[in-house]
Amino acid sequence: MIHWKAETIIEAGIEKVWDLFSDRNIKRIMPKVEEHTLVEKQENEVGAKHKQTYREGKRLETYFVETIAYEDLNEKKHKEIRFVLGKAFEVHLVFSLLKMDENRTKFIYEGTNKGVNFVGRAMMKLASKKSNNDVVQEFLERVKQEVGN
């Protein structure tokens, strides 16, 4: 299993950053997501489910994303999702925003990726920690970049 936790300070208000995690903006921060469709409940509810299609090279992978935690307060925003990718990996992602002041937000990104079958577990053993850390840092930078657009 791979686990990560990283954080950064974003020079923008918490509401502006939080808006990037809404359904209408998800492709801005996750450009490999080709489809993101709500299929159950509302996007801001625990138990919401989305059908998501992700492109990796020429391959498309479709799966269901479930919201397992959701909090939208003035000082703190928090969303947790989970999904199984390729019937091989269970992914759990956590996005937390903390209001530092009117124009600065702390963004904490954490998650786990674990193999759920023989193939997934074998691939996890081969996975590079550095490669995963690079992906995490790229995501933090993309969120910072998109909040300015």
Order of alpha helices (4+ residues) and beta strands (2+ residues): beta-alpha-alpha-beta-beta-beta-beta-beta-beta-alpha-alpha
